[in-house]
Amino acid sequence: MTQSQQLRKLAARSATAFLLAALCVFPLYIDKFSNLGVVKFTGICTLSWAFALWLGALACVGARPDPGRLPWKADPALWALGAVTASGVVSTVLSLSPGASFWGLGGYYGGCMMVLFTAAGYLAVRAFAPQKILNGLTFCVGVTTALVTVLYVLNIFNIDLIGTYADTAVVERAQFFSTLGQKNFCSGFMAFALPLVFYAFLVARGPRHTVFYGIPAFFGGLALAVVDAEGLMLGVGVAALVLICQKNFTTRTLRRLAVIGAFFFFHAGWMQYMRTHVYTQGGKPMLAALGHVAQRGFVVCLVVWAALYFGLRGRELPLYRPGRVLAGGIVAGAAVLTLLANCVPGFPSLGRLDDVLIFNDNWGTYRGTAWRITVESWLAQPVWRKLLGVGPGMMHTAVADWAGAGITDVGVVLHGNYQSLIDHIGNGKTWDMARKNGGLKLLPPFADERKYRGEAFRGKLDALSGVRSYLQGIRQKYVVLSDSDLIINLPLQQVLDAHIESGADITCVCTASGAFVENATYFTLDEAGRVSETRCAPHTASGYRSLEIYLLKRDLLLELVEECAAQEKYSFRRDVLCAMGGKRLDLRAFVWDGYAAQLRSLQEYYERSMELLDASTRAELFCPARPILAKEDDEAASYIAPETRCVDSLIADGCQIEGEVEGSILFPGVRVGKGSCVKNCILFKNAAVEENVTLKCVIADKNVRLRRGGTLIGHESYPLVVSKNSVV
C-alpha cells in the first residue's frame, strides 16, 4: 500500500469517526439545561473545525480524495456552497461590527463562523467519507434517536433518569427535555434523524435488516407522538413528499409506511391516555391530536399492510407516478389553503393548522414578528447594505423600538389606596421609564386648581380633567387610554398602524369573546370595522366587548376633556362613545383575538392567576416579541428538596420547598416546610409555611406565617385570604 493510499485510508477513518461523533455521540452529551444549547453548538463547531484542520493537514502531506468525489465543474451544489460561503465572508468584512459578525452573538459561534465550519465539514466528509459506512451510520443514528426519545418521554412524566433537572427551575422543565435541552433543539435533531431512520426501514431487505432498522423506526414513531414542535411535523412531512416522488417508491414501500403509521398511532393512543389519566408536563404537539382517532388509525394501517402483503403475493408494483400526482396535489392544496386563510376575510378556522397557514406576527411562536421587523429594517437600508448586510446591532434596535411602540410617556392616575402601587413602580427605572424628559409620571387625581374635598373621581373624563396640565405638557401626537384592571399583551404598534390607516377619530380595542361581563361596553361593527352602535352595561352580551383601551390624538382628547368638563360630563363611555360615536366621531374597532382578562374582584384575581399555570396562557402573555418587564428582587435560586413533589406550579427565585406543592404560584422568598401540602394556592413574597401545614385554595399576602400543623381550606369559587404580616 502506497503512502498516498495509507493517507487516504487514514482520512476515511477520520471522516467516519467525525460523523459518528457529530451525529450519534454528541447529541447524547448532557450538561446543565440552562446552557446546553450553547455548549452543544460551541462543541460541534470546535469539533468540526478540528476535523477540517486535521484533514487539511493530511491533504498537505499527500492525502487526496478518490477521483470524482468533488466534481466542481459538474455539480451545481458545490457552486452554490461556494457562493453562500463567499457572500458570508464579504458580508462579515463589510459589517458594522466584523468581529461580532464573525463569531456571532450570544456567547457561541453563530455568525460567519457557522457558515465556514458547515462548508468545511461538508467538503471534508464528501471528499473522504467511505460510502459503505452509511448503512451502519444510519443504524447508529437510530440508536441515538431511540435513547433521546426514551429520555424525552421520561421527562414528560417528570422522571429525571440522568439527573439533568438538578439545577433547573420547575417552571422551566416543560421546555427542556432529554439530552438536547430546549424542546426546539430536540425537534431540530428529530427532523434530521427521523427521515434517515424511517428511510432505512422502508428500503431494508430481508428479515435481519428489517428488524435491524425496525427497532429505531418503532421509537421514531414514539418521537412523532411526543416531541412538541410543529417544525418536526413539517420536516417529516416534506421528507414524505420527497419519498413518494422517487422511482423506488413501490407497493412494498407503501406497506412499510403502513407499519410506521401503526407505530405512530400506537404511541399516539398511549400518550393520549397518559395525558388524560396521568400527570404530564410539557406541551401537546400538533400530531398528538391524532391520539383521539388512534384506534381507527392503527386499524387502518394494519388493513393497508395486510391488503398489500396478501393481495399482491410478493409482487412489487411501482407507485411513483401516482405518488407524484399526490405530492403535487398536497402542495397545491396547501398553497390554496394558505392563500385563502391569509387573503379571504372570514375564512373559517382550521384549528391548530391556523398556526402554520396564517402569516401574522404570531406565526411560528412570534417568528412572524421577527420576519416582519427584518423586512422593514432591510427595506430601510441603502442598496449596497441590502446586498451585503449590516451586521449585529440593527435588529436589536428595531425590535426594541417596535416592542415599545415608540412609547415615551406613561401617566398613571392614582385612585385610592395607592401607596403599594407607588412603592412598586417607584421612578419607573425597571421599565426604562426613568427619564429627564417624559418617562413615568404618577398623577394624583385632580392635580390642577380644582378641589373636590377628597372625593373620588366619577369617571374617566373626570380623572383626565383633573390631570389636564399633564396632557397639555406631553409632546406625543397620539395617546392610549387604558384601565388598570386588564391583563393583556397587546401589540400597540399594530393598533396605531390600524388607527392611522383607517383615519378614525378613536380606535377601540375589543374582543369577540362571548363571555358576558357585567357593566361592560359592547360594540356593533359594520363590514368596514366601523362602530355602528355602542351599548353601556347591557344585561346580555351582544357584539364585541370593549377592553377599555382607546387610541386617539392628544389634541382630540384635550378637546373632549375640555368640552365635557364644561358641561359636567364625566363618563367616557356614555358621554363620548355613546353620545358622539357614529355622529360626530368616527369610531373604529381593533379586534383582539388573543388572551385578555379583567381583574375586578378577588375571585377574578384568583381565577386569572390559576390560568397562568396553563402553558398556552403563558405563551400568549410572555412572548419574546413584546417582553413584560417586572421589578427585580435579586433573590438566590430556589431550592427544591430531592424528595419533594412539586408539579404544575410557578416558582419564583428565592423559594425553599421541602413539602408538596401542586397547582400553585409561589412568589420570591416563600418557604414550604417538611410534611406540608400546598395545593391551588397563591403565596406572596416571603410567606412562610411551617411543617405539616395543609393549604388548599388560599391566597397568602406578604410576610404571612402559617404555623406548624395548621389547616386552611378554601374553595376554587371562594378562596381564603390571609392578610399581610399575619400569623395564622
Order of alpha helices (4+ residues) and beta strands (2+ residues): alpha-alpha-alpha-alpha-alpha-alpha-beta-beta-alpha-alpha-alpha-alpha-alpha-alpha-alpha-alpha-alpha-alpha-beta-alpha-beta-alpha-alpha-beta-beta-alpha-beta-beta-beta-beta-alpha-beta-beta-alpha-alpha-beta-beta-beta-beta-beta-beta-beta-beta-beta-beta-beta-beta-beta-beta-beta
